[in-house]
Structures are given as structure tokens and as C-alpha cells.
Amino acid sequence: MNYRVVDKNNNKYIEFASDFKKLSSEQDVVDCISICMENDVYKIILRSNVLSEDFFNLKTGLAGIALQKFINYHVKVAVIIEEVEKLNDRFKEMIMEANKGNHFRTFKNIQDAEAWISN
């Protein structure tokens, strides 16, 4: 997965972007966390095109595994999903619950994601 470290107003985060390699396994989640550790930056912005179909299918368990790992390693994650209405109802429910916490939130645009991740 391609990534870049963004430094905006003295707030750093890692942005993952890729249309080729998608976050599609537990190992991919661990790799993201490793990149955070290597760069000493524990904030991530993920665009929805980085997430595999398995992430959005709760039956695979990938989203739950990812959230738990990010929480365990104290990684704050903002996911940009521009078309939330296209997601299935079960995934929307999971998002609503996860958005109540401090480690994972979804946003419709980069500006809102950056504002939240910077706090």
C-alpha cells in the first residue's frame, strides 16, 4: 500500500492511498500499524478506495479486526467514505457505533477528517 506522511500545521498523519493494493487482510492492518511505528505517527487517514470489499462485508470480520488492532495500538483512524448511502445497513450500524469512540471515525471529506485527526 502506498502512503505518505502529511505534516499540516505541525500535526502529522499518515495517508494511505492505492487503487492497486487494498487493505484486505489482518496482515495489511498490522503493516499499517508498523508503518505508524516506523514513522512515530499514530494517526491515519484512509480513503475508501484503499479498503477492500471484504472490509465492508462484516461477515469476513476484517473491519472488526482492524478496529480492534487500531485501538490496541492506540492508532487514531479517520476513514473517508464519500458515498455512505451505498453501504449496507449492517456496516452503517457498525460505523455509527465506532464513531462514538475516540479511535475511529468516518467522514465524507478530507477537511473534516483532518480536523478530527488533528485534535
MOPAC internal coordinates of N, CA, C and O (Angstrom, degrees):
PM7 1SCF
backbone

  N    0.0000 0     0.00 0     0.00 0    0    0    0
  C    1.4496 1     0.00 0     0.00 0    1    0    0
  C    1.5250 1   108.84 1     0.00 0    2    1    0
  O    1.2310 1   120.92 1   -44.54 1    3    2    1
  N    1.3012 1   115.84 1   135.46 1    3    2    1
  C    1.4542 1   120.47 1   177.41 1    5    3    2
  C    1.5238 1   109.37 1   -80.58 1    6    5    3
  O    1.2310 1   121.30 1   -33.87 1    7    6    5
  N    1.3180 1   115.11 1   146.13 1    7    6    5
  C    1.4571 1   119.03 1   178.00 1    9    7    6
  C    1.5211 1   109.54 1  -149.98 1   10    9    7
  O    1.2310 1   121.84 1   -16.78 1   11   10    9
  N    1.3161 1   114.08 1   163.22 1   11   10    9
  C    1.4626 1   120.34 1   173.20 1   13   11   10
  C    1.5134 1   108.10 1  -144.14 1   14   13   11
  O    1.2310 1   121.15 1   -32.55 1   15   14   13
  N    1.3226 1   115.41 1   147.45 1   15   14   13
  C    1.4548 1   120.67 1   175.52 1   17   15   14
  C    1.5221 1   106.46 1   -91.37 1   18   17   15
  O    1.2310 1   120.97 1   -57.22 1   19   18   17
  N    1.3190 1   115.76 1   122.78 1   19   18   17
  C    1.4564 1   121.97 1  -178.60 1   21   19   18
  C    1.5193 1   107.80 1  -105.13 1   22   21   19
  O    1.2310 1   120.52 1   -49.01 1   23   22   21
  N    1.3204 1   116.60 1   130.99 1   23   22   21
  C    1.4627 1   122.05 1   176.12 1   25   23   22
  C    1.5231 1   107.10 1  -118.05 1   26   25   23
  O    1.2310 1   121.10 1   -75.87 1   27   26   25
  N    1.3164 1   115.50 1   104.13 1   27   26   25
  C    1.4597 1   121.21 1  -177.50 1   29   27   26
  C    1.5197 1   108.58 1  -121.83 1   30   29   27
  O    1.2310 1   120.68 1   -63.74 1   31   30   29
  N    1.3194 1   116.31 1   116.26 1   31   30   29
  C    1.4686 1   122.12 1  -179.90 1   33   31   30
  C    1.5269 1   111.41 1    54.33 1   34   33   31
  O    1.2310 1   120.63 1  -134.62 1   35   34   33
  N    1.3291 1   116.40 1    45.38 1   35   34   33
  C    1.4642 1   123.71 1  -179.65 1   37   35   34
  C    1.5267 1   113.73 1    62.62 1   38   37   35
  O    1.2310 1   119.99 1  -160.29 1   39   38   37
  N    1.3037 1   117.63 1    19.71 1   39   38   37
  C    1.4657 1   122.86 1   173.42 1   41   39   38
  C    1.5176 1   107.68 1  -116.40 1   42   41   39
  O    1.2310 1   120.87 1   -60.38 1   43   42   41
  N    1.3223 1   115.93 1   119.62 1   43   42   41
  C    1.4545 1   120.24 1  -178.52 1   45   43   42
  C    1.5222 1   110.89 1  -100.62 1   46   45   43
  O    1.2310 1   121.82 1   -36.13 1   47   46   45
  N    1.3200 1   114.13 1   143.87 1   47   46   45
  C    1.4558 1   120.78 1   170.61 1   49   47   46
  C    1.5199 1   108.32 1  -148.96 1   50   49   47
  O    1.2310 1   121.26 1   -16.32 1   51   50   49
  N    1.3152 1   115.20 1   163.68 1   51   50   49
  C    1.4531 1   120.71 1   178.29 1   53   51   50
  C    1.5240 1   107.61 1  -106.73 1   54   53   51
  O    1.2310 1   121.03 1   -52.25 1   55   54   53
  N    1.3133 1   115.64 1   127.75 1   55   54   53
  C    1.4530 1   120.83 1   177.56 1   57   55   54
  C    1.5209 1   108.74 1  -108.72 1   58   57   55
  O    1.2310 1   121.17 1   -57.24 1   59   58   57
  N    1.3130 1   115.36 1   122.76 1   59   58   57
  C    1.4645 1   121.04 1   176.95 1   61   59   58
  C    1.5141 1   108.06 1   -97.24 1   62   61   59
  O    1.2310 1   121.10 1   -45.54 1   63   62   61
  N    1.3215 1   115.51 1   134.46 1   63   62   61
  C    1.4631 1   120.36 1   179.66 1   65   63   62
  C    1.5169 1   108.46 1  -146.91 1   66   65   63
  O    1.2310 1   121.43 1   -52.33 1   67   66   65
  N    1.3237 1   114.88 1   127.67 1   67   66   65
  C    1.4554 1   118.91 1   178.23 1   69   67   66
  C    1.5150 1   109.77 1  -171.03 1   70   69   67
  O    1.2310 1   120.86 1   -45.79 1   71   70   69
  N    1.2936 1   115.97 1   134.21 1   71   70   69
  C    1.4551 1   119.80 1   172.12 1   73   71   70
  C    1.5198 1   110.10 1   -99.55 1   74   73   71
  O    1.2310 1   120.28 1   173.81 1   75   74   73
  N    1.3103 1   117.07 1    -6.19 1   75   74   73
  C    1.4582 1   121.40 1  -175.49 1   77   75   74
  C    1.5220 1   111.12 1  -100.58 1   78   77   75
  O    1.2310 1   120.00 1   120.09 1   79   78   77
  N    1.3162 1   117.60 1   -59.91 1   79   78   77
  C    1.4661 1   122.73 1   179.91 1   81   79   78
  C    1.5178 1   107.54 1   -96.90 1   82   81   79
  O    1.2310 1   120.76 1   -59.19 1   83   82   81
  N    1.3171 1   116.15 1   120.81 1   83   82   81
  C    1.4555 1   120.96 1  -177.62 1   85   83   82
  C    1.5260 1   110.59 1  -110.35 1   86   85   83
  O    1.2310 1   121.04 1   -23.76 1   87   86   85
  N    1.3174 1   115.62 1   156.24 1   87   86   85
  C    1.4581 1   120.90 1   174.10 1   89   87   86
  C    1.5240 1   106.12 1   -72.11 1   90   89   87
  O    1.2310 1   120.86 1   -74.17 1   91   90   89
  N    1.3360 1   115.96 1   105.83 1   91   90   89
  C    1.4635 1   119.08 1  -172.21 1   93   91   90
  C    1.5257 1   113.94 1  -135.58 1   94   93   91
  O    1.2310 1   120.38 1  -173.03 1   95   94   93
  N    1.3305 1   116.88 1     6.97 1   95   94   93
  C    1.4654 1   119.09 1   179.86 1   97   95   94
  C    1.5249 1   110.04 1  -153.33 1   98   97   95
  O    1.2310 1   121.69 1   -12.93 1   99   98   97
  N    1.3198 1   114.38 1   167.07 1   99   98   97
  C    1.4611 1   119.65 1   176.17 1  101   99   98
  C    1.5261 1   110.17 1   -61.21 1  102  101   99
  O    1.2310 1   120.17 1   143.10 1  103  102  101
  N    1.3257 1   117.28 1   -36.90 1  103  102  101
  C    1.4638 1   120.90 1   178.64 1  105  103  102
  C    1.5263 1   111.35 1   -62.22 1  106  105  103
  O    1.2310 1   120.14 1   143.23 1  107  106  105
  N    1.3311 1   117.33 1   -36.77 1  107  106  105
  C    1.4661 1   120.35 1   177.16 1  109  107  106
  C    1.5237 1   111.03 1   -63.19 1  110  109  107
  O    1.2310 1   120.55 1   142.08 1  111  110  109
  N    1.3274 1   116.55 1   -37.92 1  111  110  109
  C    1.4672 1   121.14 1   177.56 1  113  111  110
  C    1.5302 1   109.48 1   -65.05 1  114  113  111
  O    1.2310 1   120.61 1   135.07 1  115  114  113
  N    1.3235 1   116.45 1   -44.93 1  115  114  113
  C    1.4706 1   121.51 1   178.36 1  117  115  114
  C    1.5316 1   109.75 1   -61.66 1  118  117  115
  O    1.2310 1   120.21 1   140.83 1  119  118  117
  N    1.3302 1   117.20 1   -39.17 1  119  118  117
  C    1.4639 1   120.78 1   178.15 1  121  119  118
  C    1.5280 1   110.97 1   -62.77 1  122  121  119
  O    1.2310 1   120.22 1   139.63 1  123  122  121
  N    1.3396 1   117.18 1   -40.37 1  123  122  121
  C    1.4726 1   120.81 1   176.88 1  125  123  122
  C    1.5264 1   110.87 1   -61.14 1  126  125  123
  O    1.2310 1   121.00 1   136.71 1  127  126  125
  N    1.3088 1   115.69 1   -43.29 1  127  126  125
  C    1.4711 1   120.63 1   179.53 1  129  127  126
  C    1.5287 1   109.76 1   -65.77 1  130  129  127
  O    1.2310 1   119.99 1   140.99 1  131  130  129
  N    1.3177 1   117.62 1   -39.01 1  131  130  129
  C    1.4672 1   121.31 1   177.49 1  133  131  130
  C    1.5251 1   111.06 1   -61.96 1  134  133  131
  O    1.2310 1   120.56 1   139.63 1  135  134  133
  N    1.3220 1   116.53 1   -40.37 1  135  134  133
  C    1.4600 1   120.43 1   177.47 1  137  135  134
  C    1.5262 1   109.92 1   -62.70 1  138  137  135
  O    1.2310 1   120.36 1   140.13 1  139  138  137
  N    1.3252 1   116.92 1   -39.87 1  139  138  137
  C    1.4690 1   120.68 1   175.82 1  141  139  138
  C    1.5262 1   110.38 1   -58.54 1  142  141  139
  O    1.2310 1   120.98 1   132.65 1  143  142  141
  N    1.3386 1   115.74 1   -47.35 1  143  142  141
  C    1.4716 1   120.38 1  -178.69 1  145  143  142
  C    1.5254 1   111.31 1   -63.79 1  146  145  143
  O    1.2310 1   120.29 1   137.57 1  147  146  145
  N    1.3146 1   117.04 1   -42.43 1  147  146  145
  C    1.4712 1   120.87 1  -179.88 1  149  147  146
  C    1.5222 1   111.79 1   -61.23 1  150  149  147
  O    1.2310 1   120.58 1   145.65 1  151  150  149
  N    1.3333 1   116.49 1   -34.35 1  151  150  149
  C    1.4617 1   121.30 1  -177.05 1  153  151  150
  C    1.5258 1   112.80 1   -99.02 1  154  153  151
  O    1.2310 1   119.99 1   178.21 1  155  154  153
  N    1.3471 1   117.63 1    -1.79 1  155  154  153
  C    1.4584 1   123.44 1  -177.19 1  157  155  154
  C    1.5335 1   111.36 1    52.86 1  158  157  155
  O    1.2310 1   121.52 1  -137.79 1  159  158  157
  N    1.3400 1   114.70 1    42.21 1  159  158  157
  C    1.4618 1   122.75 1   178.10 1  161  159  158
  C    1.5259 1   106.42 1  -131.61 1  162  161  159
  O    1.2310 1   120.24 1   -61.32 1  163  162  161
  N    1.3197 1   117.15 1   118.68 1  163  162  161
  C    1.4585 1   121.16 1  -173.93 1  165  163  162
  C    1.5251 1   112.25 1  -112.14 1  166  165  163
  O    1.2310 1   121.22 1  -141.80 1  167  166  165
  N    1.3123 1   115.26 1    38.20 1  167  166  165
  C    1.4620 1   122.55 1   175.83 1  169  167  166
  C    1.5223 1   107.57 1  -132.96 1  170  169  167
  O    1.2310 1   121.01 1   -45.66 1  171  170  169
  N    1.3260 1   115.68 1   134.34 1  171  170  169
  C    1.4618 1   121.63 1  -175.82 1  173  171  170
  C    1.5250 1   110.20 1  -131.10 1  174  173  171
  O    1.2310 1   121.03 1   -39.14 1  175  174  173
  N    1.3191 1   115.63 1   140.86 1  175  174  173
  C    1.4567 1   121.03 1   166.61 1  177  175  174
  C    1.5260 1   107.32 1  -117.65 1  178  177  175
  O    1.2310 1   121.42 1   -54.35 1  179  178  177
  N    1.3242 1   114.88 1   125.65 1  179  178  177
  C    1.4629 1   122.21 1   178.05 1  181  179  178
  C    1.5185 1   108.98 1  -115.71 1  182  181  179
  O    1.2310 1   120.48 1   -48.98 1  183  182  181
  N    1.2955 1   116.68 1   131.02 1  183  182  181
  C    1.4644 1   120.22 1   171.75 1  185  183  182
  C    1.5261 1   107.48 1   -88.91 1  186  185  183
  O    1.2310 1   120.71 1   -29.98 1  187  186  185
  N    1.3043 1   116.25 1   150.02 1  187  186  185
  C    1.4636 1   119.96 1  -174.64 1  189  187  186
  C    1.5271 1   112.90 1   -59.86 1  190  189  187
  O    1.2310 1   119.65 1   154.18 1  191  190  189
  N    1.3398 1   118.28 1   -25.82 1  191  190  189
  C    1.4686 1   119.46 1   179.59 1  193  191  190
  C    1.5240 1   112.36 1   -71.02 1  194  193  191
  O    1.2310 1   119.92 1   171.27 1  195  194  193
  N    1.3273 1   117.76 1    -8.73 1  195  194  193
  C    1.4622 1   122.04 1   176.52 1  197  195  194
  C    1.5320 1   110.51 1   -86.35 1  198  197  195
  O    1.2310 1   120.68 1   161.76 1  199  198  197
  N    1.3179 1   116.31 1   -18.24 1  199  198  197
  C    1.4611 1   121.24 1  -175.93 1  201  199  198
  C    1.5316 1   110.36 1   -92.75 1  202  201  199
  O    1.2310 1   121.19 1   -45.88 1  203  202  201
  N    1.3151 1   115.32 1   134.12 1  203  202  201
  C    1.4604 1   120.51 1   179.74 1  205  203  202
  C    1.5247 1   110.63 1   -74.67 1  206  205  203
  O    1.2310 1   120.97 1   -13.19 1  207  206  205
  N    1.3073 1   115.75 1   166.81 1  207  206  205
  C    1.4712 1   121.07 1   175.47 1  209  207  206
  C    1.5277 1   110.04 1   -59.75 1  210  209  207
  O    1.2310 1   120.28 1   146.59 1  211  210  209
  N    1.3452 1   117.07 1   -33.41 1  211  210  209
  C    1.4626 1   120.76 1   178.84 1  213  211  210
  C    1.5256 1   111.94 1   -61.04 1  214  213  211
  O    1.2310 1   120.18 1   147.93 1  215  214  213
  N    1.3205 1   117.27 1   -32.07 1  215  214  213
  C    1.4609 1   120.40 1   179.12 1  217  215  214
  C    1.5261 1   109.87 1   -62.98 1  218  217  215
  O    1.2310 1   120.20 1   139.60 1  219  218  217
  N    1.3170 1   117.22 1   -40.40 1  219  218  217
  C    1.4594 1   121.72 1  -177.20 1  221  219  218
  C    1.5235 1   113.21 1   -81.99 1  222  221  219
  O    1.2310 1   120.08 1   168.95 1  223  222  221
  N    1.3270 1   117.44 1   -11.05 1  223  222  221
  C    1.4660 1   122.55 1   177.57 1  225  223  222
  C    1.5301 1   107.96 1   -97.48 1  226  225  223
  O    1.2310 1   120.42 1   -76.44 1  227  226  225
  N    1.3124 1   116.80 1   103.56 1  227  226  225
  C    1.4652 1   121.07 1  -174.56 1  229  227  226
  C    1.5209 1   113.14 1   -62.01 1  230  229  227
  O    1.2310 1   120.02 1   157.56 1  231  230  229
  N    1.3142 1   117.57 1   -22.44 1  231  230  229
  C    1.4766 1   120.75 1   179.58 1  233  231  230
  C    1.5256 1   111.75 1   -62.74 1  234  233  231
  O    1.2310 1   119.85 1   153.76 1  235  234  233
  N    1.3162 1   117.89 1   -26.24 1  235  234  233
  C    1.4758 1   120.58 1  -179.95 1  237  235  234
  C    1.5162 1   111.77 1   -75.09 1  238  237  235
  O    1.2310 1   120.06 1   155.01 1  239  238  237
  N    1.3333 1   117.48 1   -24.99 1  239  238  237
  C    1.4621 1   121.44 1  -178.85 1  241  239  238
  C    1.5185 1   113.86 1    82.76 1  242  241  239
  O    1.2310 1   119.73 1   176.80 1  243  242  241
  N    1.3236 1   118.12 1    -3.20 1  243  242  241
  C    1.4694 1   120.83 1  -175.54 1  245  243  242
  C    1.5264 1   112.47 1   -62.40 1  246  245  243
  O    1.2310 1   120.02 1   136.06 1  247  246  245
  N    1.3242 1   117.57 1   -43.94 1  247  246  245
  C    1.4667 1   119.91 1  -179.55 1  249  247  246
  C    1.5268 1   110.71 1   -61.93 1  250  249  247
  O    1.2310 1   120.30 1   137.09 1  251  250  249
  N    1.3229 1   117.02 1   -42.91 1  251  250  249
  C    1.4652 1   120.94 1   178.92 1  253  251  250
  C    1.5146 1   112.21 1   -63.83 1  254  253  251
  O    1.2310 1   120.75 1   137.28 1  255  254  253
  N    1.3225 1   116.18 1   -42.72 1  255  254  253
  C    1.4754 1   120.77 1   177.46 1  257  255  254
  C    1.5142 1   110.06 1   -61.83 1  258  257  255
  O    1.2310 1   120.71 1   135.02 1  259  258  257
  N    1.3329 1   116.24 1   -44.98 1  259  258  257
  C    1.4673 1   120.56 1  -178.72 1  261  259  258
  C    1.5227 1   110.74 1   -61.83 1  262  261  259
  O    1.2310 1   120.41 1   131.16 1  263  262  261
  N    1.3261 1   116.82 1   -48.84 1  263  262  261
  C    1.4580 1   119.74 1  -179.81 1  265  263  262
  C    1.5186 1   111.14 1   -59.07 1  266  265  263
  O    1.2310 1   120.14 1   134.86 1  267  266  265
  N    1.3227 1   117.33 1   -45.14 1  267  266  265
  C    1.4593 1   120.60 1  -178.69 1  269  267  266
  C    1.5238 1   111.39 1   -63.19 1  270  269  267
  O    1.2310 1   119.94 1   137.34 1  271  270  269
  N    1.3116 1   117.72 1   -42.66 1  271  270  269
  C    1.4698 1   120.56 1   179.26 1  273  271  270
  C    1.5290 1   110.88 1   -64.99 1  274  273  271
  O    1.2310 1   120.19 1   136.69 1  275  274  273
  N    1.3269 1   117.24 1   -43.31 1  275  274  273
  C    1.4591 1   119.79 1   178.90 1  277  275  274
  C    1.5277 1   110.45 1   -61.41 1  278  277  275
  O    1.2310 1   120.24 1   139.31 1  279  278  277
  N    1.3183 1   117.15 1   -40.69 1  279  278  277
  C    1.4661 1   120.66 1   178.09 1  281  279  278
  C    1.5271 1   110.24 1   -65.48 1  282  281  279
  O    1.2310 1   120.30 1   133.20 1  283  282  281
  N    1.3250 1   117.04 1   -46.80 1  283  282  281
  C    1.4682 1   121.20 1  -178.34 1  285  283  282
  C    1.5256 1   112.34 1   -59.24 1  286  285  283
  O    1.2310 1   120.38 1   144.78 1  287  286  285
  N    1.3229 1   116.88 1   -35.22 1  287  286  285
  C    1.4700 1   121.06 1  -177.71 1  289  287  286
  C    1.5227 1   112.47 1   -99.51 1  290  289  287
  O    1.2310 1   120.44 1  -169.07 1  291  290  289
  N    1.3243 1   116.77 1    10.93 1  291  290  289
  C    1.4674 1   123.08 1   176.15 1  293  291  290
  C    1.5281 1   112.18 1    56.36 1  294  293  291
  O    1.2310 1   121.13 1  -135.23 1  295  294  293
  N    1.3201 1   115.45 1    44.77 1  295  294  293
  C    1.4527 1   121.60 1   176.66 1  297  295  294
  C    1.5241 1   108.11 1  -102.72 1  298  297  295
  O    1.2310 1   121.04 1   -55.31 1  299  298  297
  N    1.3096 1   115.61 1   124.69 1  299  298  297
  C    1.4635 1   121.97 1   179.73 1  301  299  298
  C    1.5331 1   107.45 1   -89.94 1  302  301  299
  O    1.2310 1   120.38 1   -54.55 1  303  302  301
  N    1.3350 1   116.89 1   125.45 1  303  302  301
  C    1.4592 1   120.93 1  -173.03 1  305  303  302
  C    1.5282 1   110.86 1  -125.54 1  306  305  303
  O    1.2310 1   121.23 1   -51.88 1  307  306  305
  N    1.3304 1   115.26 1   128.12 1  307  306  305
  C    1.4633 1   122.25 1   172.20 1  309  307  306
  C    1.5243 1   107.14 1  -112.50 1  310  309  307
  O    1.2310 1   120.93 1   -50.80 1  311  310  309
  N    1.3157 1   115.82 1   129.20 1  311  310  309
  C    1.4589 1   121.22 1   178.64 1  313  311  310
  C    1.5230 1   108.22 1  -112.86 1  314  313  311
  O    1.2310 1   120.95 1   -50.19 1  315  314  313
  N    1.3121 1   115.80 1   129.81 1  315  314  313
  C    1.4583 1   120.33 1   178.58 1  317  315  314
  C    1.5267 1   108.27 1   -97.41 1  318  317  315
  O    1.2310 1   121.60 1   -65.50 1  319  318  317
  N    1.3255 1   114.55 1   114.50 1  319  318  317
  C    1.4638 1   121.91 1   177.25 1  321  319  318
  C    1.5233 1   106.47 1  -124.47 1  322  321  319
  O    1.2310 1   121.06 1   -76.87 1  323  322  321
  N    1.3039 1   115.59 1   103.13 1  323  322  321
  C    1.4645 1   120.15 1  -174.69 1  325  323  322
  C    1.5228 1   113.16 1   -73.36 1  326  325  323
  O    1.2310 1   120.05 1   151.08 1  327  326  325
  N    1.3240 1   117.52 1   -28.92 1  327  326  325
  C    1.4608 1   120.49 1  -176.74 1  329  327  326
  C    1.5299 1   110.62 1  -119.22 1  330  329  327
  O    1.2310 1   120.84 1  -111.91 1  331  330  329
  N    1.3152 1   116.01 1    68.09 1  331  330  329
  C    1.4635 1   122.69 1  -177.94 1  333  331  330
  C    1.5239 1   110.81 1   -59.66 1  334  333  331
  O    1.2310 1   120.62 1   145.72 1  335  334  333
  N    1.3153 1   116.42 1   -34.28 1  335  334  333
  C    1.4657 1   119.87 1  -177.34 1  337  335  334
  C    1.5289 1   112.88 1   -62.51 1  338  337  335
  O    1.2310 1   119.46 1   161.40 1  339  338  337
  N    1.3112 1   118.63 1   -18.60 1  339  338  337
  C    1.4671 1   121.87 1   178.86 1  341  339  338
  C    1.5349 1   112.91 1   -83.39 1  342  341  339
  O    1.2310 1   120.10 1   170.63 1  343  342  341
  N    1.3265 1   117.41 1    -9.37 1  343  342  341
  C    1.4637 1   120.98 1  -179.02 1  345  343  342
  C    1.5172 1   110.21 1   -78.23 1  346  345  343
  O    1.2310 1   120.79 1   -25.27 1  347  346  345
  N    1.3293 1   116.09 1   154.73 1  347  346  345
  C    1.4592 1   118.86 1   178.32 1  349  347  346
  C    1.5310 1   110.19 1   -73.45 1  350  349  347
  O    1.2310 1   121.14 1   -20.84 1  351  350  349
  N    1.3151 1   115.43 1   159.16 1  351  350  349
  C    1.4663 1   121.31 1  -173.77 1  353  351  350
  C    1.5241 1   113.20 1   -61.20 1  354  353  351
  O    1.2310 1   119.94 1   140.82 1  355  354  353
  N    1.3201 1   117.71 1   -39.18 1  355  354  353
  C    1.4738 1   121.06 1  -179.62 1  357  355  354
  C    1.5219 1   110.28 1   -63.35 1  358  357  355
  O    1.2310 1   120.03 1   138.18 1  359  358  357
  N    1.3179 1   117.55 1   -41.82 1  359  358  357
  C    1.4556 1   120.48 1   179.49 1  361  359  358
  C    1.5303 1   110.27 1   -67.25 1  362  361  359
  O    1.2310 1   120.23 1   140.68 1  363  362  361
  N    1.3178 1   117.17 1   -39.32 1  363  362  361
  C    1.4691 1   120.88 1   176.98 1  365  363  362
  C    1.5306 1   110.62 1   -59.86 1  366  365  363
  O    1.2310 1   120.67 1   139.17 1  367  366  365
  N    1.3397 1   116.32 1   -40.83 1  367  366  365
  C    1.4674 1   120.49 1   177.79 1  369  367  366
  C    1.5231 1   110.90 1   -62.08 1  370  369  367
  O    1.2310 1   120.58 1   136.88 1  371  370  369
  N    1.3213 1   116.49 1   -43.12 1  371  370  369
  C    1.4582 1   120.91 1   178.72 1  373  371  370
  C    1.5303 1   110.43 1   -62.54 1  374  373  371
  O    1.2310 1   120.33 1   138.41 1  375  374  373
  N    1.3179 1   116.98 1   -41.59 1  375  374  373
  C    1.4675 1   121.35 1   178.71 1  377  375  374
  C    1.5239 1   110.28 1   -62.04 1  378  377  375
  O    1.2310 1   120.47 1   133.90 1  379  378  377
  N    1.3266 1   116.70 1   -46.10 1  379  378  377
  C    1.4688 1   119.97 1  -179.19 1  381  379  378
  C    1.5236 1   110.87 1   -58.52 1  382  381  379
  O    1.2310 1   120.63 1   139.07 1  383  382  381
  N    1.3234 1   116.40 1   -40.93 1  383  382  381
  C    1.4670 1   120.67 1   179.33 1  385  383  382
  C    1.5350 1   110.64 1   -69.00 1  386  385  383
  O    1.2310 1   120.61 1   134.77 1  387  386  385
  N    1.3201 1   116.43 1   -45.23 1  387  386  385
  C    1.4691 1   120.73 1  -178.64 1  389  387  386
  C    1.5249 1   111.15 1   -65.44 1  390  389  387
  O    1.2310 1   119.88 1   146.34 1  391  390  389
  N    1.3237 1   117.84 1   -33.66 1  391  390  389
  C    1.4669 1   121.62 1  -179.28 1  393  391  390
  C    1.5252 1   112.94 1   -65.37 1  394  393  391
  O    1.2310 1   120.17 1   165.16 1  395  394  393
  N    1.3241 1   117.28 1   -14.84 1  395  394  393
  C    1.4664 1   121.00 1   178.38 1  397  395  394
  C    1.5265 1   111.94 1   -75.84 1  398  397  395
  O    1.2310 1   120.31 1   160.56 1  399  398  397
  N    1.3173 1   117.01 1   -19.44 1  399  398  397
  C    1.4600 1   121.12 1  -178.37 1  401  399  398
  C    1.5192 1   112.50 1   -88.42 1  402  401  399
  O    1.2310 1   121.35 1     4.99 1  403  402  401
  N    1.3244 1   115.02 1  -175.01 1  403  402  401
  C    1.4594 1   120.96 1  -177.40 1  405  403  402
  C    1.5236 1   113.90 1  -106.42 1  406  405  403
  O    1.2310 1   119.92 1  -178.46 1  407  406  405
  N    1.3375 1   117.75 1     1.54 1  407  406  405
  C    1.4629 1   119.64 1  -174.93 1  409  407  406
  C    1.5164 1   114.04 1  -108.46 1  410  409  407
  O    1.2310 1   119.56 1   161.33 1  411  410  409
  N    1.3086 1   118.45 1   -18.67 1  411  410  409
  C    1.4521 1   121.39 1  -173.75 1  413  411  410
  C    1.5173 1   109.74 1  -146.26 1  414  413  411
  O    1.2310 1   120.87 1   -50.22 1  415  414  413
  N    1.3233 1   115.95 1   129.78 1  415  414  413
  C    1.4710 1   120.57 1   176.01 1  417  415  414
  C    1.5175 1   108.67 1  -146.82 1  418  417  415
  O    1.2310 1   121.39 1   -24.83 1  419  418  417
  N    1.3157 1   114.95 1   155.17 1  419  418  417
  C    1.4531 1   120.30 1   175.00 1  421  419  418
  C    1.5273 1   109.15 1  -113.06 1  422  421  419
  O    1.2310 1   121.58 1   -31.67 1  423  422  421
  N    1.3170 1   114.59 1   148.33 1  423  422  421
  C    1.4579 1   121.38 1  -178.09 1  425  423  422
  C    1.5151 1   109.31 1  -140.53 1  426  425  423
  O    1.2310 1   120.81 1   -19.91 1  427  426  425
  N    1.3269 1   116.06 1   160.09 1  427  426  425
  C    1.4593 1   120.79 1   178.77 1  429  427  426
  C    1.5174 1   112.33 1   -91.93 1  430  429  427
  O    1.2310 1   120.08 1   166.47 1  431  430  429
  N    1.3480 1   117.45 1   -13.53 1  431  430  429
  C    1.4661 1   119.04 1  -178.40 1  433  431  430
  C    1.5273 1   111.00 1  -149.22 1  434  433  431
  O    1.2310 1   121.35 1   -17.03 1  435  434  433
  N    1.3107 1   115.02 1   162.97 1  435  434  433
  C    1.4709 1   122.25 1  -176.49 1  437  435  434
  C    1.5318 1   111.71 1   -67.08 1  438  437  435
  O    1.2310 1   119.88 1   145.69 1  439  438  437
  N    1.3229 1   117.83 1   -34.31 1  439  438  437
  C    1.4664 1   120.50 1  -177.44 1  441  439  438
  C    1.5314 1   111.11 1   -62.91 1  442  441  439
  O    1.2310 1   120.49 1   133.26 1  443  442  441
  N    1.3223 1   116.66 1   -46.74 1  443  442  441
  C    1.4679 1   119.81 1   179.40 1  445  443  442
  C    1.5239 1   111.13 1   -66.98 1  446  445  443
  O    1.2310 1   120.60 1   142.36 1  447  446  445
  N    1.3247 1   116.46 1   -37.64 1  447  446  445
  C    1.4669 1   120.59 1   178.58 1  449  447  446
  C    1.5291 1   110.39 1   -63.83 1  450  449  447
  O    1.2310 1   120.43 1   135.13 1  451  450  449
  N    1.3263 1   116.79 1   -44.87 1  451  450  449
  C    1.4714 1   120.23 1   179.25 1  453  451  450
  C    1.5149 1   111.54 1   -64.18 1  454  453  451
  O    1.2310 1   120.06 1   140.11 1  455  454  453
  N    1.3142 1   117.49 1   -39.89 1  455  454  453
  C    1.4772 1   120.65 1   179.53 1  457  455  454
  C    1.5175 1   110.57 1   -62.07 1  458  457  455
  O    1.2310 1   120.12 1   136.19 1  459  458  457
  N    1.3305 1   117.37 1   -43.81 1  459  458  457
  C    1.4657 1   120.34 1  -179.46 1  461  459  458
  C    1.5301 1   111.56 1   -69.84 1  462  461  459
  O    1.2310 1   120.62 1   136.00 1  463  462  461
  N    1.3146 1   116.43 1   -44.00 1  463  462  461
  C    1.4706 1   119.80 1  -175.10 1  465  463  462
  C    1.5289 1   111.58 1   -69.31 1  466  465  463
  O    1.2310 1   120.64 1   158.36 1  467  466  465
  N    1.3190 1   116.37 1   -21.64 1  467  466  465
  C    1.4674 1   120.14 1  -179.17 1  469  467  466
  C    1.5225 1   112.66 1   -81.27 1  470  469  467
  O    1.2310 1   120.10 1   164.87 1  471  470  469
  N    1.3108 1   117.41 1   -15.13 1  471  470  469
  C    1.4797 1   120.17 1   179.46 1  473  471  470
  C    1.5072 1   111.45 1   -86.82 1  474  473  471
  O    1.2310 1   120.10 1   180.00 1  475  474  473

